[in-house]
Amino acid sequence: MQPNKTHPRRKIDEQIYDIFDEIVPKDTETLEAIAETLEASHAEEIAYHNQVVAGLNKRIQGLQERIDTLYIDKLDKRITTEKYDQLEAQFNKDQEDTNKN
C-alpha cells in the first residue's frame, strides 16, 4: 500500500459517517424522545426475558417434583420399576430440553 493513498475501507467509513451526520436529529427533544423510546423498549425486553426464564424455571421445578413423587411411588410399590425407569427418563429428558431453551 502506498503511503499517500487513503485505504478504501477508511473512505467507506468516512462516507457512512457523513450519511449518519445528515440523518441524525440535531434537536434535543427528538434525541430525548428516541432515548426514552429505546429505554422503554429495553425495559420491555428485560421484562419479557425475566418472564420466560421464570416460566422455564417453574417448568423445571415441576418436573423435578414429579421425579421426586415418582421415586416415592416406586418405593411404596405403587408403580413398577420398569414404569419408574420409563417415566424418570421421560421427565429427565423434558428437563434437559427445557434447560436448552
PyMOL commands that set and color helices and strands:
alter all, ss='L'
color gray80, all
select helices_A, chain A and resi 8-23+28-75+81-100
alter helices_A, ss='H'
color red, helices_A
deselect
rebuild
show_as cartoon
